[in-house]
Amino acid sequence: MIRRSALAVLVLGLTHACDAETEHAPEAHHVHREIAGGDMTGLSLYQLEGDWVAAGAESAPLASLRGSPVLLLLFYGTCDYACPLLVHDLQRVDGLLSATAREQVRFALVSFDPEHDTPERLAAYAREQGLAPPRWRLLHGSPEQVRELAATVGVRYRPTGTGQFSHTMRIVLLDRDGVPVQHWDGLERPLEPIAAAVTAVAETR
């Protein structure tokens, strides 16, 4: 297993507060990079320790996603700006996939506000947003687990003191073994490249 002390914290962060005051911040522009370098290379998220719970209180270890390409998003349910847009982007990407790719791809949304985003609240959020299991999985973990996962994929977040969070807006593509292979930062990006990258992973065995 990978211990927290051995994790390399990837600081590629691009932060954005989910409130009206930062709606037009320059961080919202599209940024695209490959995840590579250091201890991140070849790291499977499925090696991270911890017990995760899916919306509805079902046990859902990260490794249960193994075998499928996964689009991963760290978010929080009470966000009133960026997170709903990012979730909508994922839904639009899903609509761009071929029927064959869609059968394989999964979506994992991990809350970095576990105090408020309980499994029950995540289940309600999934219903409200039309995120139907098993293809869409909303996950709750302990604060320590979430911080470890976030550091591994280069996502930073912090409470603003107003009930909102300032956070990296990042969609991460995992291969079938849970290794991050590509990511996209910000809002207002073209979605076709994401769909193409997901399709390429789906077509790779």
ZIRA-V827668 format. One record per pair of residues at least 6 apart in sequence whose C-alpha atoms are under 7 Angstrom apart, sorted by the first residue. I is the first residue (numbers start at 1). J is the second residue. Records with the same first field share a line. If there is no record, write none. Layout:
I->J + J
This chain:
1->47 + 48 + 49
2->47 + 48
4->148
8->39 + 40
9->151 + 152 + 154
10->151 + 152 + 153 + 154
11->154
12->154
13->154 + 155 + 156 + 168
14->27 + 168 + 169
15->27 + 166 + 167 + 168 + 169
16->27 + 166 + 167 + 168 + 169
17->165 + 166 + 167
18->79 + 80 + 81 + 82 + 164 + 165 + 166
19->80 + 81
27->186
28->186 + 187
29->186 + 187 + 188
30->185 + 186 + 187 + 188 + 189
31->184 + 185 + 186
32->183 + 184 + 185
33->182 + 183 + 184
34->181 + 182 + 183
35->180 + 181 + 182 + 183
42->179
43->179
44->177 + 178 + 179
45->178 + 179
46->62 + 63 + 178
50->145
51->61 + 141
52->59 + 60 + 61 + 139 + 140 + 141
53->59 + 60 + 119 + 139 + 140 + 141
54->60 + 119 + 137 + 138 + 139 + 140
55->119 + 120 + 122 + 123 + 138 + 139
56->119 + 120 + 123
57->119 + 120
66->176 + 177 + 178
67->176 + 177
68->104 + 105 + 106 + 176
69->104 + 105 + 106 + 174 + 175 + 176 + 201 + 202
70->105 + 106 + 107 + 108 + 173 + 174 + 175
71->106 + 107 + 108 + 171 + 172 + 173 + 174
72->107 + 108 + 109 + 171 + 172 + 173
73->108 + 109 + 110 + 170 + 171 + 172
74->109 + 110 + 111 + 112
75->83 + 109 + 110 + 111 + 112
76->83 + 111 + 112 + 113
77->117 + 125
79->164
93->191 + 194 + 195
94->102
96->195
97->195 + 199
101->199 + 202
104->202
106->135 + 136
107->135 + 136 + 137
108->136 + 137 + 138
109->137 + 138 + 139
110->138 + 139 + 140
111->117 + 139 + 140
112->146
114->140 + 141 + 142 + 143
118->140
119->140
122->138
126->132
150->156
155->168 + 170
156->167 + 168
157->165 + 166 + 167 + 168
158->165 + 166 + 167
159->165 + 166
160->166
169->185 + 186
170->183 + 184 + 185 + 186
171->183 + 184 + 185
172->180 + 182 + 183 + 184
173->180 + 181 + 182 + 183
174->180 + 181
175->181 + 201
